[in-house]
């Protein structure tokens, strides 16, 4: 039987250190994606996105295992943006945020596999956001990332330091959307023990 792959351990871009900003090249990867807008703690669309994306991801995983290639479902990820970036770093006004919820799909699976998984998931439960879900390549290229330890609402100072100190100080500028990778489950882990990779695509000035 083939070894079960854990992408958090096998993929360098899923690793980061607390208190350290690192410049890296992130490989292009394909994701299940669902877009939304507003405070994730209040908007029903965010919950519906979760209720849709995970069943499809697990059907993909089970189908892959049956075909001889098992893996751990990758961590939940999100792209976040707003017209005024101060809403991330200072105000933390989540009502102004837009987001894309994402789960990575291993490279050996394709669009046909995703569609098969969608049909299998739909046969067993309601998928409230399935019409908004897409399968898409994300190619971020050069990025800066670090590991944040603690509650999501405490990310602001770290993001501000990344943007205003490290990125500018290294002759770089922001190019893409703020990217978060959730290594902890807020339903099971105390807020002060959550682990989140904070990533920002950049380019040279």
Secondary structure by P-SEA (a helix, b strand, c coil): cccccccccccccccccccbbbbbbbcccccbbbbbbccccccaaaaaaaacaaaaaaaaaaaaaaacbbbcccccccccccccccccccccccccbbbbbbbbbcccccaaaaaaaaaaaaacccccccccbbbbbbbbccbbbbbbccccccaaaaaaaaaccccccccccccccbbbbbcccccccccccbbbbbbbbbbcc
